[in-house]
């Protein structure tokens, strides 16, 4: 039990250190120089920090919170909503010039990481498929828009940077779909193998 307790707080400490590194120079301005790095590197790393920091939540509090998150539905819905807002080009722009928006962006991404940690496994394959079926096509649509729009959607970034991000978003959505399908197929096959009668 003590070892588990130390492991939880050790992961939370790593999350806090990662967050500190991401929120201060030189790493923060470096990642925000490029639209692609901003959304596809900084965003996921802050989500990871939130996932690790979520390990600091006590088991008793986690059990109480789980009553509001049956099958991970509430957490996944909230994470999808927050992520959708953070993909809006205006948010990227404002985060670079308004410290309040930057702080809100970091807080929102930390929240996404924390709720994903407690919701993803709880959801199961069917609920995961439902949310991915909404989120990944939306990601492809946003990526396609970024690629095909002849005007800059973000004042802070060049048009070619916007197009690079759009292409990367499409590739990422396809890759995430493939990874989830392979992992789900493996888990289903393993579960069927365990349930099969021994001859």
Residue pairs with C-beta under 8 A, 6 or more apart in sequence:
8 55
8 56
9 55
9 56
11 52
11 55
12 52
12 53
12 54
12 55
12 56
14 52
15 48
15 49
15 50
15 51
15 52
15 53
15 54
15 55
16 49
16 53
18 45
18 48
18 49
18 52
19 46
19 49
19 53
19 106
19 110
21 27
22 28
22 31
22 42
22 45
22 46
22 49
22 106
23 106
28 42
30 37
31 37
31 38
31 41
31 42
31 45
32 38
32 42
32 95
32 96
34 157
34 161
35 92
35 154
35 156
35 157
35 161
35 162
35 164
35 165
36 161
36 164
36 165
36 168
38 92
39 87
39 92
39 165
39 169
40 165
40 168
40 169
40 172
43 86
43 109
46 106
46 109
46 110
46 113
47 109
47 110
47 112
47 113
47 116
48 113
49 110
49 113
50 109
50 110
50 111
50 112
50 113
50 114
50 116
50 117
51 113
51 114
51 116
51 117
52 113
53 110
53 113
53 114
54 113
54 114
54 115
54 117
54 118
55 117
57 65
57 114
62 118
65 118
66 118
66 122
68 74
69 75
69 115
69 118
69 119
69 122
71 122
71 123
71 124
71 127
72 118
72 119
72 120
72 121
72 122
72 123
72 124
72 127
73 119
73 123
73 127
74 119
75 115
75 116
75 118
75 119
75 122
76 115
76 116
76 119
76 120
76 123
76 127
76 131
77 131
78 111
78 115
79 111
79 112
79 115
79 116
79 119
80 131
80 134
80 135
82 108
82 109
82 111
82 112
83 112
83 135
84 138
85 91
85 108
86 105
86 108
86 109
87 139
87 142
89 153
89 154
90 154
91 101
91 105
92 154
92 156
92 157
93 154
93 155
93 156
94 101
95 101
95 102
95 105
96 102
96 156
97 156
120 128
123 131
125 184
125 187
125 188
128 180
128 184
129 184
132 176
132 177
132 180
136 173
136 176
136 177
137 173
139 169
139 170
139 172
139 173
140 169
140 170
140 173
140 174
142 166
142 169
143 165
143 166
143 167
143 168
143 169
143 170
143 172
143 173
144 166
144 170
145 153
145 166
146 153
146 162
146 163
146 165
146 166
146 169
147 163
147 166
147 167
147 170
148 166
149 162
150 159
151 159
152 158
152 159
152 162
153 162
154 162
